[in-house]
Amino acid sequence: MQGFCAETGGAIALFGATWLGIPVSTTHTVTGSIIGVGAARRVSAVRWGVTHNIVVAWVLTLPASAIVAAGCYWLAALFLA
């Protein structure tokens, strides 16, 4: 039942965001839904340490990918110029 609720909640959020034209990550949406279902059962049912690590990874992904892209651009410009 919990899996069904998490997947249904994630799907509704994705359909709503798509209808509004908002780009969202399916991974982020489903992960948030799973955390929400766990917290609805009992707040202690969620492994908050793992949740913290996931959020930190999400926050670091954007600047890290920007740095990697800038490095690739710099190397391409260096060798192709």
HUDADA-V761432 format. One record per residue. N is the residue number from 1. RES is the residue in three letters. OMEGA is omega in degrees with one decimal (999 if undefined). Layout:
N_RES_OMEGA / N_RES_OMEGA
//
This chain:
1_MET_-179.1 / 2_GLN_177.9 / 3_GLY_177.7 / 4_PHE_-179.5 / 5_CYS_179.3 / 6_ALA_-179.4 / 7_GLU_178.7 / 8_THR_177.0 / 9_GLY_177.6 / 10_GLY_179.5 / 11_ALA_178.5 / 12_ILE_178.1 / 13_ALA_179.4 / 14_LEU_177.9 / 15_PHE_178.3 / 16_GLY_179.3 / 17_ALA_178.0 / 18_THR_179.3 / 19_TRP_178.7 / 20_LEU_180.0 / 21_GLY_-178.7 / 22_ILE_178.0 / 23_PRO_177.6 / 24_VAL_177.7 / 25_SER_178.0 / 26_THR_178.8 / 27_THR_178.8 / 28_HIS_-177.5 / 29_THR_-178.7 / 30_VAL_177.0 / 31_THR_177.0 / 32_GLY_178.1 / 33_SER_178.5 / 34_ILE_177.0 / 35_ILE_179.0 / 36_GLY_178.4 / 37_VAL_177.9 / 38_GLY_-179.9 / 39_ALA_178.2 / 40_ALA_178.2 / 41_ARG_174.9 / 42_ARG_179.0 / 43_VAL_179.8 / 44_SER_178.6 / 45_ALA_-179.4 / 46_VAL_175.6 / 47_ARG_-171.8 / 48_TRP_175.1 / 49_GLY_177.3 / 50_VAL_177.9 / 51_THR_178.3 / 52_HIS_179.2 / 53_ASN_178.5 / 54_ILE_-179.5 / 55_VAL_178.0 / 56_VAL_178.3 / 57_ALA_178.2 / 58_TRP_-177.5 / 59_VAL_-178.0 / 60_LEU_-176.7 / 61_THR_-176.5 / 62_LEU_178.8 / 63_PRO_179.0 / 64_ALA_179.0 / 65_SER_176.4 / 66_ALA_179.5 / 67_ILE_178.5 / 68_VAL_179.0 / 69_ALA_178.2 / 70_ALA_177.6 / 71_GLY_177.5 / 72_CYS_178.2 / 73_TYR_-179.7 / 74_TRP_179.1 / 75_LEU_178.6 / 76_ALA_178.9 / 77_ALA_-179.3 / 78_LEU_-175.5 / 79_PHE_-176.8 / 80_LEU_-177.8 / 81_ALA_999
//
